[in-house]
């Protein structure tokens, strides 16, 4: 029986990537977000404010490039603070209230007198 790790299809290895984040969920979230940024970068013909790939890669898949960036410690997961989360929730609530008020005023205008 061999004690060397078997080669996997995933490169970089998941074990190396897990050392860069707090959990599998954080890893998946970070990789997906970064892959979307890379896609946006190429979609905007490199003119947007999004940073393109920061590693040399032979892969054409943006998610694979994102994993390679995470493994190279070029992209990091930074957890939000409780205050940041509360501020986001408050902003979403404000936007929802604003949309509901607009809907109500449009409904009132549409009602025949």
CNS distance restraints for C-alpha pairs under 8 A (distance, minus, plus):
assign (resid   8 and name CA) (resid  13 and name CA) 7.37 0.50 0.50
assign (resid  10 and name CA) (resid  14 and name CA) 7.22 0.50 0.50
assign (resid  11 and name CA) (resid  68 and name CA) 7.75 0.50 0.50
assign (resid  12 and name CA) (resid  16 and name CA) 6.85 0.50 0.50
assign (resid  12 and name CA) (resid  17 and name CA) 7.18 0.50 0.50
assign (resid  12 and name CA) (resid  67 and name CA) 7.01 0.50 0.50
assign (resid  12 and name CA) (resid  68 and name CA) 6.36 0.50 0.50
assign (resid  12 and name CA) (resid  71 and name CA) 6.68 0.50 0.50
assign (resid  13 and name CA) (resid  17 and name CA) 6.61 0.50 0.50
assign (resid  14 and name CA) (resid  18 and name CA) 6.05 0.50 0.50
assign (resid  15 and name CA) (resid  19 and name CA) 6.73 0.50 0.50
assign (resid  16 and name CA) (resid  20 and name CA) 7.32 0.50 0.50
assign (resid  16 and name CA) (resid  71 and name CA) 6.54 0.50 0.50
assign (resid  17 and name CA) (resid  21 and name CA) 7.20 0.50 0.50
assign (resid  17 and name CA) (resid  27 and name CA) 7.40 0.50 0.50
assign (resid  17 and name CA) (resid  67 and name CA) 7.45 0.50 0.50
assign (resid  17 and name CA) (resid  70 and name CA) 6.68 0.50 0.50
assign (resid  17 and name CA) (resid  71 and name CA) 5.54 0.50 0.50
assign (resid  18 and name CA) (resid  22 and name CA) 7.30 0.50 0.50
assign (resid  18 and name CA) (resid  23 and name CA) 6.78 0.50 0.50
assign (resid  18 and name CA) (resid  24 and name CA) 6.80 0.50 0.50
assign (resid  18 and name CA) (resid  27 and name CA) 6.95 0.50 0.50
assign (resid  20 and name CA) (resid  27 and name CA) 7.86 0.50 0.50
assign (resid  20 and name CA) (resid  70 and name CA) 7.01 0.50 0.50
assign (resid  20 and name CA) (resid  71 and name CA) 7.24 0.50 0.50
assign (resid  20 and name CA) (resid  73 and name CA) 7.39 0.50 0.50
assign (resid  20 and name CA) (resid  76 and name CA) 7.14 0.50 0.50
assign (resid  20 and name CA) (resid  77 and name CA) 7.70 0.50 0.50
assign (resid  21 and name CA) (resid  26 and name CA) 6.04 0.50 0.50
assign (resid  21 and name CA) (resid  27 and name CA) 5.75 0.50 0.50
assign (resid  21 and name CA) (resid  76 and name CA) 7.55 0.50 0.50
assign (resid  21 and name CA) (resid  77 and name CA) 6.13 0.50 0.50
assign (resid  22 and name CA) (resid  26 and name CA) 6.17 0.50 0.50
assign (resid  22 and name CA) (resid  27 and name CA) 7.59 0.50 0.50
assign (resid  23 and name CA) (resid  27 and name CA) 6.28 0.50 0.50
assign (resid  24 and name CA) (resid  28 and name CA) 6.13 0.50 0.50
assign (resid  25 and name CA) (resid  29 and name CA) 6.04 0.50 0.50
assign (resid  26 and name CA) (resid  30 and name CA) 5.96 0.50 0.50
assign (resid  26 and name CA) (resid  77 and name CA) 7.05 0.50 0.50
assign (resid  27 and name CA) (resid  31 and name CA) 6.05 0.50 0.50
assign (resid  27 and name CA) (resid  77 and name CA) 7.74 0.50 0.50
assign (resid  28 and name CA) (resid  32 and name CA) 5.98 0.50 0.50
assign (resid  29 and name CA) (resid  33 and name CA) 6.10 0.50 0.50
assign (resid  30 and name CA) (resid  34 and name CA) 6.11 0.50 0.50
assign (resid  30 and name CA) (resid  76 and name CA) 7.66 0.50 0.50
assign (resid  30 and name CA) (resid  77 and name CA) 6.25 0.50 0.50
assign (resid  31 and name CA) (resid  35 and name CA) 5.99 0.50 0.50
assign (resid  31 and name CA) (resid  63 and name CA) 6.46 0.50 0.50
assign (resid  31 and name CA) (resid  66 and name CA) 5.44 0.50 0.50
assign (resid  31 and name CA) (resid  67 and name CA) 6.05 0.50 0.50
assign (resid  31 and name CA) (resid  70 and name CA) 7.59 0.50 0.50
assign (resid  32 and name CA) (resid  36 and name CA) 6.22 0.50 0.50
assign (resid  32 and name CA) (resid  63 and name CA) 6.68 0.50 0.50
assign (resid  32 and name CA) (resid  66 and name CA) 7.77 0.50 0.50
assign (resid  33 and name CA) (resid  37 and name CA) 6.35 0.50 0.50
assign (resid  34 and name CA) (resid  38 and name CA) 6.26 0.50 0.50
assign (resid  34 and name CA) (resid  63 and name CA) 7.67 0.50 0.50
assign (resid  34 and name CA) (resid  66 and name CA) 5.74 0.50 0.50
assign (resid  35 and name CA) (resid  39 and name CA) 6.16 0.50 0.50
assign (resid  35 and name CA) (resid  62 and name CA) 5.02 0.50 0.50
assign (resid  35 and name CA) (resid  63 and name CA) 4.85 0.50 0.50
assign (resid  35 and name CA) (resid  65 and name CA) 7.43 0.50 0.50
assign (resid  35 and name CA) (resid  66 and name CA) 5.50 0.50 0.50
assign (resid  36 and name CA) (resid  40 and name CA) 6.07 0.50 0.50
assign (resid  36 and name CA) (resid  62 and name CA) 7.74 0.50 0.50
assign (resid  37 and name CA) (resid  41 and name CA) 6.08 0.50 0.50
assign (resid  37 and name CA) (resid  50 and name CA) 6.28 0.50 0.50
assign (resid  37 and name CA) (resid  51 and name CA) 7.44 0.50 0.50
assign (resid  37 and name CA) (resid  52 and name CA) 7.64 0.50 0.50
assign (resid  38 and name CA) (resid  42 and name CA) 6.39 0.50 0.50
assign (resid  38 and name CA) (resid  50 and name CA) 7.57 0.50 0.50
assign (resid  38 and name CA) (resid  51 and name CA) 7.30 0.50 0.50
assign (resid  38 and name CA) (resid  52 and name CA) 5.56 0.50 0.50
assign (resid  38 and name CA) (resid  53 and name CA) 6.39 0.50 0.50
assign (resid  38 and name CA) (resid  62 and name CA) 6.28 0.50 0.50
assign (resid  38 and name CA) (resid  66 and name CA) 7.99 0.50 0.50
assign (resid  39 and name CA) (resid  43 and name CA) 6.00 0.50 0.50
assign (resid  39 and name CA) (resid  62 and name CA) 6.63 0.50 0.50
assign (resid  40 and name CA) (resid  44 and name CA) 6.03 0.50 0.50
assign (resid  40 and name CA) (resid  50 and name CA) 7.23 0.50 0.50
assign (resid  41 and name CA) (resid  45 and name CA) 6.45 0.50 0.50
assign (resid  41 and name CA) (resid  46 and name CA) 5.24 0.50 0.50
assign (resid  41 and name CA) (resid  47 and name CA) 7.42 0.50 0.50
assign (resid  41 and name CA) (resid  48 and name CA) 6.42 0.50 0.50
assign (resid  41 and name CA) (resid  50 and name CA) 5.66 0.50 0.50
assign (resid  41 and name CA) (resid  51 and name CA) 6.66 0.50 0.50
assign (resid  41 and name CA) (resid  52 and name CA) 5.69 0.50 0.50
assign (resid  42 and name CA) (resid  46 and name CA) 5.74 0.50 0.50
assign (resid  42 and name CA) (resid  52 and name CA) 7.60 0.50 0.50
assign (resid  44 and name CA) (resid  48 and name CA) 5.90 0.50 0.50
assign (resid  46 and name CA) (resid  50 and name CA) 7.96 0.50 0.50
assign (resid  46 and name CA) (resid  52 and name CA) 7.33 0.50 0.50
assign (resid  53 and name CA) (resid  65 and name CA) 7.12 0.50 0.50
assign (resid  53 and name CA) (resid  66 and name CA) 7.82 0.50 0.50
assign (resid  53 and name CA) (resid  69 and name CA) 7.79 0.50 0.50
assign (resid  54 and name CA) (resid  69 and name CA) 6.66 0.50 0.50
assign (resid  54 and name CA) (resid  74 and name CA) 6.92 0.50 0.50
assign (resid  55 and name CA) (resid  65 and name CA) 7.53 0.50 0.50
assign (resid  55 and name CA) (resid  68 and name CA) 7.23 0.50 0.50
assign (resid  55 and name CA) (resid  69 and name CA) 6.10 0.50 0.50
assign (resid  55 and name CA) (resid  72 and name CA) 7.88 0.50 0.50
assign (resid  57 and name CA) (resid  65 and name CA) 6.51 0.50 0.50
assign (resid  57 and name CA) (resid  68 and name CA) 7.83 0.50 0.50
assign (resid  59 and name CA) (resid  64 and name CA) 6.52 0.50 0.50
assign (resid  59 and name CA) (resid  65 and name CA) 6.53 0.50 0.50
assign (resid  60 and name CA) (resid  64 and name CA) 7.81 0.50 0.50
assign (resid  60 and name CA) (resid  65 and name CA) 7.68 0.50 0.50
assign (resid  61 and name CA) (resid  65 and name CA) 6.46 0.50 0.50
assign (resid  62 and name CA) (resid  66 and name CA) 6.14 0.50 0.50
assign (resid  63 and name CA) (resid  67 and name CA) 6.29 0.50 0.50
assign (resid  64 and name CA) (resid  68 and name CA) 6.26 0.50 0.50
assign (resid  65 and name CA) (resid  69 and name CA) 6.21 0.50 0.50
assign (resid  66 and name CA) (resid  70 and name CA) 6.27 0.50 0.50
assign (resid  67 and name CA) (resid  71 and name CA) 6.18 0.50 0.50
assign (resid  68 and name CA) (resid  72 and name CA) 6.14 0.50 0.50
assign (resid  69 and name CA) (resid  73 and name CA) 6.19 0.50 0.50
assign (resid  69 and name CA) (resid  74 and name CA) 5.13 0.50 0.50
assign (resid  69 and name CA) (resid  75 and name CA) 5.82 0.50 0.50
assign (resid  70 and name CA) (resid  74 and name CA) 5.87 0.50 0.50
assign (resid  70 and name CA) (resid  75 and name CA) 5.05 0.50 0.50
assign (resid  70 and name CA) (resid  76 and name CA) 6.57 0.50 0.50
assign (resid  80 and name CA) (resid  84 and name CA) 6.05 0.50 0.50
assign (resid  80 and name CA) (resid  85 and name CA) 6.60 0.50 0.50
assign (resid  81 and name CA) (resid  85 and name CA) 6.40 0.50 0.50
assign (resid  82 and name CA) (resid  86 and name CA) 6.15 0.50 0.50
assign (resid  83 and name CA) (resid  87 and name CA) 6.11 0.50 0.50
assign (resid  84 and name CA) (resid  88 and name CA) 6.25 0.50 0.50
assign (resid  85 and name CA) (resid  89 and name CA) 6.23 0.50 0.50
assign (resid  86 and name CA) (resid  90 and name CA) 6.10 0.50 0.50
assign (resid  87 and name CA) (resid  91 and name CA) 6.15 0.50 0.50
assign (resid  88 and name CA) (resid  92 and name CA) 6.16 0.50 0.50
assign (resid  89 and name CA) (resid  93 and name CA) 6.11 0.50 0.50
assign (resid  90 and name CA) (resid  94 and name CA) 6.12 0.50 0.50
assign (resid  91 and name CA) (resid  95 and name CA) 6.21 0.50 0.50
assign (resid  92 and name CA) (resid  96 and name CA) 6.14 0.50 0.50
assign (resid  93 and name CA) (resid  97 and name CA) 6.07 0.50 0.50
assign (resid  94 and name CA) (resid  98 and name CA) 6.10 0.50 0.50
assign (resid  95 and name CA) (resid  99 and name CA) 6.16 0.50 0.50
assign (resid  96 and name CA) (resid 100 and name CA) 6.12 0.50 0.50
assign (resid  97 and name CA) (resid 101 and name CA) 6.12 0.50 0.50
assign (resid  98 and name CA) (resid 102 and name CA) 6.23 0.50 0.50
assign (resid  99 and name CA) (resid 103 and name CA) 6.18 0.50 0.50
assign (resid 100 and name CA) (resid 104 and name CA) 6.12 0.50 0.50
assign (resid 101 and name CA) (resid 105 and name CA) 6.19 0.50 0.50
assign (resid 102 and name CA) (resid 106 and name CA) 6.19 0.50 0.50
assign (resid 103 and name CA) (resid 107 and name CA) 6.12 0.50 0.50
assign (resid 104 and name CA) (resid 108 and name CA) 6.16 0.50 0.50
assign (resid 105 and name CA) (resid 109 and name CA) 6.22 0.50 0.50
assign (resid 106 and name CA) (resid 110 and name CA) 6.20 0.50 0.50
assign (resid 107 and name CA) (resid 111 and name CA) 6.39 0.50 0.50
